[in-house]
Amino acid sequence: MIYQIVTSFIAAATFGVIFNAPKNSLLKCGIVGMVGWVLYYWLVYYQGFDQVVGTFLASFLIAIISQFFAKKFKTPMIIFSVAGIIPLVPGGLAYDAMRRFVENDYSVALPLAAKVFMISGAIAMGLVFSEVVNQIIKRSMATRQ
């Protein structure tokens, strides 16, 4: 688990560098990616959740933490969410799917591609759902005042 924590932190922080995130937010980007990956890893490998469900819940948490950091540090949310979501991106699975397509092994390629699309959709849905929940909370707070 230590290996997972360290590598996910490095991956997220490094992509923060690649995306030209401000230097003072790189540590926070790494933390966001690390927390999201640890949740995903714990859900999938210790709790037996499906990869798609684990990805959805982890991306939801990443978006929540990104919103919190954006408010607290007065930085755009996208800086944290883009770098933080990187460990969840199914790049290796997408590569395997494309390789199988090129090798004309469609019986293996199609299920892999479907899994990639579902995981990618789960990432998008987690980010969007978090924003919807945030907007509902904001509106309910505004109506109370």
VENWO-V391933 format. One record per backbone hydrogen bond with DSSP energy under -0.5 kcal/mol. NH is the residue of the N-H (numbers start at 0). CO is the residue of the C=O. If there is no record, write none. Layout:
# VENWO-V391933
<<NH CO> <NH CO>>
This chain:
# VENWO-V391933
<<4 0> <5 1> <6 2> <7 3> <8 4> <9 5> <10 6> <11 7> <12 8> <13 9> <14 10> <15 11> <16 12> <17 13> <18 14> <19 16> <20 15> <24 21> <25 22> <28 24> <29 25> <30 26> <31 27> <32 28> <33 29> <34 30> <35 31> <36 32> <37 33> <38 34> <39 35> <40 36> <41 37> <42 38> <43 39> <44 40> <45 40> <45 41> <46 41> <48 42> <53 49> <54 50> <55 51> <56 52> <57 53> <58 54> <59 55> <60 56> <61 57> <62 58> <63 59> <64 60> <65 61> <66 62> <67 63> <68 64> <69 65> <70 66> <71 67> <72 68> <73 69> <74 69> <78 75> <79 75> <79 76> <80 76> <81 77> <82 78> <83 79> <84 80> <85 81> <85 82> <87 84> <88 84> <88 85> <90 88> <93 89> <94 90> <95 91> <96 92> <97 93> <98 94> <99 95> <100 96> <101 97> <102 98> <103 100> <104 99> <105 103> <107 104> <108 104> <109 105> <111 107> <112 108> <113 109> <114 110> <115 111> <116 112> <117 113> <118 114> <119 115> <120 116> <121 117> <122 118> <123 119> <124 120> <125 121> <126 122> <127 123> <128 124> <129 125> <130 126> <131 127> <132 128> <133 129> <134 130> <135 131> <136 132> <137 133> <138 134> <139 135> <140 136> <141 137> <142 138> <143 139> <144 140>>
